[in-house]
Amino acid sequence: MLVTVSDYKIAVKKIKDNPNNHGFSKGEFEEIMTFEKTMQEFNDKYLSSFNKITEIISKAFSASRFSVIKFEEKLKDTRFVVNQDWFISFNLLRNLTIKQTYNAISNQDKESFKLFVLETFSVEQNNIFKSIHKIIPHRKSITLEIESLYKSNFYNTVVVLCYTQVDGICNENLNYGFFDTDRKTHELKIKELEPNDSLASKIAIQLKEPKNEISRYVKNEVNDKTYKLDSFNRHLVLHGHSIHFGTQLNAIRAILLLDFVCALINEKVIKKS
């Protein structure tokens, strides 16, 4: 019997409730425990990197000298590729074994991860859209349109619609948008959200990554005209600076962002205090 991510919660509960009679083989037990340790490492790695960055920023502002190079260097040891250009929930990974999931989110370069996403999304897209429709039913006319547009290869429109809905959903639940930033630090306000104890909500730690291309601060690049015309950055896309963003991969990226936010709602991470 292979244990998938969808089985993970049940498996862990079974082990905790029946430590001496859980029914898993030695190999399955070790795989489950290794994955649990990996997810904790995933959480700790982000928090450690984020705390270093916060310390650097604090010192830099007090000394009136902010180094972008130092700001970025401190994240280079983060080995989880999902922090780079993606926000993902476990819906993408639900039918993978725990070992496959570990291999998917760690120790891979960007290109390998892109290929993984393209292949996996084609298998899981119906389930992902089904989950999105269920969690935000009052927006179903829009999310159904997103699904239809994706299947019809209208990728430009998919990206734009997903980005607007993500902002709207967060405004609805938090009184500020997903992409709203602090005026002084340019950091996402939403980074303050913390996961609860469940595995699924641990994905919230991705919000603390300051250099994700989807959400990073780019207004200086706009002023200097140094931005890329094929960027999938939300600001560059919605303000018309990027004009070659409408690829299948970027459409999937935007849908997975929408799925990510819906998963956080479902886990009660995104909610009004």
N, C-alpha and C positions, 0 to 999 in steps of 0.2 A: 504494500500500500504506500503510495506517495502522498506526502502532506503538501498541499498547496497553500498559498497565502489566504485563500478563502477559508481554509480549514484551521488556520493558525489560532484564532481566538479559542475555538472549541478544543484544540489540541492542548493549549497551555492550561486552560481550565481543567481539563481532564487530568493532566499531570499534577496540578496543584491539589485537586480534590482526591486523587488516588496515587500518591507518590510511589507506592510499592506495587500497584496493580492497575497501571494506566493502559496496558494493552499494546503499547508501541514497542517495536523492536529496538535493540540497542542503537542501530544506525539511525532510525527515525527519531529517537529520543535525542541523540546527539545533534542531529540536524536542526531540530526545533530549538534546542538550547543555544546552539551556535547562532541561529538567526536572531533570537531574542537579544543575545549579546551584541550582534552586529547592529541592530536597531538602536540599542543604547549608545553604541559607539557613534552611530550616525548622528544621534541627538547631541552627544557630548562634543563631537568634532565641530559641529556648527556653533554651539554655544561658546566653545573655547576660542574659535576664530573670531566670532562676533565680539566677544569680550575684549580681545586684543585690539580689534579695530576701534571699539568704543574708547578704550584707554588712549590710543594714539590720537584720535580726534580731539578728545578732551585736552590733552597736553598741547596739541598743535594750536587749538584755538586760544588757549591761555597764553601761549607764546607768540601768537599772531603769525605763525608760519606753518602752513598745512602742506604736507608732502603727499601728492597723489601716488607717487611711486611706492612709498612706504605703506600707504593705505592698501594698495593692491597686493604687495608682496606677502602680506600676512595671511592671505588666503590661498597661497600657492600650495600649501601642504594639505589642503582639503582634498581627499582622494575620491569623493563621491561626485560622479560626473553630473548628477541631476541638478547640482547647484549652478551650472553654467548658463544654460539657455532654456530651462524647463521648469514648470511647476507640475508635479504629477501626483496623483493619488494611487491607492492600491487597486483601483478598478482596472488600470492598465495591466496589472500583474496578477490578477485574481486566479488565473488558471495555471500559473507557473508553479513549479515546486519551489520550496524555500531556497534550495541551492541555486536554482535558475534565477530567482529574484535577486539574491545576493550578487551573482555574477553580472546581472543586468545593471545594477545601480552603482557598482564599485569597480575600480581598477580597469576602466575602459576609457578610450579616448572619445572625443566628440563624434567622430565619424562612425565609429562602431555603435555608439548609442543611437545615432540617427537611423542607422539600418535596423537596429533592434526595434525602435519605435514604429517605423514604417511597416515592418512585418507584423508586430504584435497588435497594432491598432486595427489593422485590417480584420483581425480575428475577433477583437473585443469591441469594435465600434458600436454594434447594436446594443450590447449590454451597457456600454458607457452612456449612450444617448438615453437609454431607458432609465438609468439611474438619475441623469440630469432632469429629465421630464418629471420624475417622481418627486424629487426634492424641491423643485421650484415650479409647482403645477400652475401657479398664477402667471407664469411667463411661458407657458407651454406653446402658445401660438408662435412665439419668437424662437424658442429652442427647436420646435419642429421645422421651422423655416431654415434654421442653421443646418439641421440634419439633411434636409432636402437639398439645400444649396451645396453642401459638401459632396453629396452623392452625384450631383450634376456638374461637379468640377468648377463651381464658382468660388474659387478660393479667396480672391480679394475680399468679397463680401462676407465670407465666413469669418475672416480675421477681424474685420471691423465690427461686425455684430457681436462676436464673442467678447472683444475688449469693452464694448459699451455695456454689455450685460454684466460683466464682472464688476465694473465700477458701480452700476446700478444696484446690484445685489448687496454689495458692501455698504453703500449709502443707506439702503433699506434696513440693514441689520446693525450697523455700527454708527450711523450718522456721519460717515466719511467714506470716500471712495477707496477702492483697492489701490489706486495709483497716487493718492494724495500724499504729499510729503511735508516734512517739517521745513519751514521756510529757512531756518538757520543752517541745518545740517544736510538738507535734501534727502534725508532718509525716509523710507516709507513709514507712515504712521501705523500701518497694519502690522509692522514687525513686532509690535509690543504684544501681540496675541501669543498666548502660551498654550501648548497642547495639554490635554488631560492624560490620564494614565493608559488609555487604550492605544493599541498598536496603530490603528487607522489614523488617529489624530496626531501621531508623531510627525506626520508630514508637514505640520504647521511650522516646524523648524526651518523649512525652506524659505520662509518669509524673511529670515534674518540675513539672507545672502544679499549684499549690497551691489554686486556686479552682474546680476542676472540681466541679460540683454533685453528681456521683455520690459523690465521695470526700472532700469537704472536711469539716473539723472543725465540728460543729454542737452540741456538748454545752452550750455557753453559751446557745444559742438554746433548747435543751430546758429548761434551768434557768429562763430568763426567759420561757418560753412565747411566743417570737416566731417560731417556725418556721412554715412554710407547710404546710397540710394536704394539698396536692397535690404536695409535693416528691418527687422520685425519688432523693433522697439515701439511700445505703445504710443509714446509722444510723437515720434517721427511718422508713424503710420497715420494716426488720427488728425494730425495737423498738416498732413499733405507733403511732408518733406521726403519720405521714402515712397518710391513709386514702383518698385519691383519686388514687393513683399508677397505677392499672391501666388505662392507655391503650395503644393500639396503638403509639404512638410510643415510650413508655417501655419497652414489651416489646421493641421492636427495639433500643432503646438498651442494654438489658441483654444481649440476645443478641450484639450487636456487642462489648460488653465481654468476654463469654466468648470470642468469636472472637479478640479482641485478645490475650488471655492465651494462648490456644492458639497463636497465631502466634508469640508470644515464646518459647514452649516449642519450637516447631518450628525457630526460628532459634537455639536454644541460648543465648538471653539469660537465661531463667529456668532456673536450675540450681543445685544445691547446690555451694558452693565447697569 
